[in-house]
Amino acid sequence: MTAPAPAPALAPAPALAPAPDSRATVLTPTLRQSGRRSLFWIVAFLGVVLLAVGSLLLVGASDDARRLSPANPAPEGTMAVAEVLRQQGVDVVETSSLDETRQALSAASAESVSIALFDPDGILDADQLAEVTALSARTVLIEPGFTMLRELAPGVSAAGSPDDDALEAGCSRPAITADATVSPGGVSYRVDDDAAATADVCLRSESEGSDPAYSFVSIDRDGSTLDILGATDALTNGQIRSLGNAAFALTVLGETDTLVWYLPSASDSSEIVNPADFTPPWVTPAITLAVALVVVAAVWRGRRFGPLIVENLPVTPRSSETMEGRARLYQKAAARSRALDALRIGSVARLARACGLASSATLDEVILAVASVLGTDPRSVRETLVDSTPETDVDLVRSSDDLLALEASVRRAVAP
């Protein structure tokens, strides 16, 4: 007989990976923990914001960036001229509205006050311009525009910028020496024949093939003086020390004891400002189209909350674990009344079904039905289901036993 072939050796079974521990706990950071981790960056961000706001406030309070402003220390400002005038005894008052100008002139006589008016944006209307020139006996118009010249000096018109050569005074005004030289920057003006009879012209600039132009024109108007100053570079901090700019600026602006430097602001505007006037015509349709697109996209891609979705958990906890966990929470918080209420709610529902009552039956109906089935006083049933309050854990256990005994009694009483 042939010996049977040996059975093939079985390969060792692969080692099974250990089952994951269902008791592992995933610790999710709470809001307080996340807040602690981000506290440094929040404080740093707030510090940067406060530093930026403080810097803006300090810079905005100390510096005036307006051109030809007596409070502007930049090269285009006129702070140097204003400070030197104050040192020479001239009271320089800066105003930004017509009301402030009136108040500044209320305590002084018109003969002792000069007004330096610089309105590059043309804010003042004809009536306001007339009122400004009537407030004092002398008004200096700094770089006046077309509207200001038309209303106050109709015989004077702008002639553009003068040549690059230094401007020589060459006029008969007593306060300005004939050999004074001034920087050529700014605006020059031409004077027609009618205005030339009462005008004193200085700082002449002449181009080939054109009439002469002047950067300073003084007009006598029935006892008041109107000076048109176009050589504004001579007043600036950046050019005040060049040529004879300082002497010219101090002479023109320092003739009276008080100089009111008036720079009109938006508060003087008599027109209602419409923001649409400062934007291109296509901005409003573009904004309307963008809003419509946002609404259409929200309707198209918007999602509403649907029904709840049942998610399959990796571990199904037993109901007893849930019950024990909730009981431990009640015990830890000493919430005996809350725990007893949870037991009573279940007992009332079961007693209602045992007595044949509908699920919508009230508590009083359940109490009366139980008392009728047991033949007892409804007050004792209410004491068990509602009124008793546990003071200790022993009282809680006793009340729980009373509920169980009441349910057992009802089941026996209704059993066939």
Summary of the structure (lengths in Angstrom):
residues: 416
radius of gyration: 47.7
end to end distance: 79.0
largest distance: 154.7
contacts: 1044
relative contact order: 0.09
helix: 45%
strand: 12%
